[in-house]
Amino acid sequence: MQKILCLILFSLVLITGCERGTSNHSPLTGNKPPGVQIKIADQFYDTKLGTYCWSSNNMGVCVDTAGPVEHLEDVTPLKVSPEATIQFVMNYEPKPNQFSLQQYSGVNIHKKVSIENNAFTAPTQEGTYYYSYGAWWMDEENEQVSHGDAFYHFVIEVEK
């Protein structure tokens, strides 16, 4: 009887230890990524959610959309001054821990734009510019694991 009790206790300890080490629980909530707004001169504007993959409650989903230029065909560009500061605002926890920003100014013409303190500077030259803001929620313990990623699109028109 004592051997059986020891065997059961040992098995429970072993199973509990293994479960903790292999847990892949996602810290994310909701069935899709949170919204992102951009702030320009104390005004807030919504971005348009593009392609994303999202994992929460032991379920995952991926959605593919058109690129930013095609995705924003029906959107009126936001008027901004040259070198205006444009800030990203996300009311969600946990915040993503990796970001990127791509600027599109014509068919297949794009470049990476630097983001500092969740903001970037509008171009100096007049024109219409499309943007794709990428955000990744990477696992804190395993940098190869993503719990979610999303691309947010918006378009501005730089005018003097």
N, C-alpha and C positions, 0 to 999 in steps of 0.2 A: 504494500500500500504506500509506504514511504517512497519507494522508488518511482512509483507512478506519479505521485505528487511532485517529486523533484523533476521528473521528465516534463510534466505539464508546465511547471513554473519556468524551467529552462526554455521550453518552446515559446512561451509567451514573451519572455525577455528577448529572445532571438527575433521573433516576428516584429515586436514593437521597435527594436533597434533598426531593423531593415526598412520598415515603413518610413521612419523619419528620414533616413538617408536618401530615399528615392522619391520623396514627394515632389511633384512638379506642379503644385498648386499655383495658379496664376493670381497675382495681386489685383488684376483688373476686374472692373464691374461693368455692367451694361452689355447690350447685344451688338454694339458698334462703337467705334472710337468717339470720344467727346468732340464737341464743336470747338473751333478755333476762331477767334476774332482778330482783326488787326486794328490797331489804334493809330490814328493819324490826327495830330493836332486836337487832342481831347475828344475826338469822335470815334465811335466804335463801328466796325463793319464786319459782317459775317463773311467767312470764306466758304468755298464749296468743297465738300468732302469728295475726294477722288478714290483711287485704288486704296484698299486696305486689307489687312488680315488682323483678326481680333480673337483672343482667347479669354473666356471667362466662364465660370461655373462648369468646368470640365467639358466645355464645348468650344469649337473654333470655327471661324468662317472667314473666307477670303472673297473679296469682291473686286472685280477689275473694271475700270472705266476708261474712257478716252483720255488722251493727254490734256494738259491745261488749255491749249489754244482751242481745241475742238470742244472741250468740256465747258468753256466759257463763251461760246459763240453768241448766246442770247443775253449775256451780262453786260451792262453798261460800265465802262471803266470808271474807276474812282479818280477824280481830278486831284492831283498833288503838285506841289511846287518842286522845282529842282532841289535835290539834296534834302528833301523832307525826311524826317525820322519816322519809320514805320515799325511799330512794336507788335509782337505776337502776344495774345492773351488767351490763356486756357484755364478755365475754372474747373480743374479736375485733379484729383490725387489718386495714385501717384503721378507725378509729372514724368514725361518721357525723359530719357537720359542721353539720347543721341538725336541730332538734328541736321538737316541740310536744306539749302535753298538754291533752286535753279531759276534762272531768268531766261525767258524766251522772248525774242524780239523779232522773230520772223520764222519762216518755215525752216525747221531744222537748225536754227541759229540759237544756241543756248550757252550759258556760262554759269559757273558756280558763283554764288554771292556769299560773302562773309556775314555771319550773324554774331553780334556781340551784345550780351545782356538781353537776349530775346528780341533784338531789334536790328534793323539794317537801314541803310541810307538809300533813298531813291536816286536814280540816275540824274546826271546834270543835263543831259541832252533831252530835248522835247521828243515825245513819241509815246507809243502804246507799248507796254511791257506786261507780259504774262509771267506769273510766278507759280512754282510748285514747291510748297513747304513740306518737307518730310520729317516725320517724328517717329522714333522707335522707343519702345518700352523693353529694354534688354534686361535679362535676369541679372540680379546683383551678384549671384554666386557663380554662375556659368555664363561667361560672355558670349558663348556660341548660341544661347537660347534667347529667342525673342518671344515675348508674351503678346506683342502686338506692334503693328506699324500702320501709319496712315499718311496719305498725301492730301494736302489742302491747297486748293487753287484760288487765285484771285488775279485781277487785272487792274493796272493803274494807267493813267494817262498823265504824263509829265507836261505841264504847261507853265509858261512864264507869266 
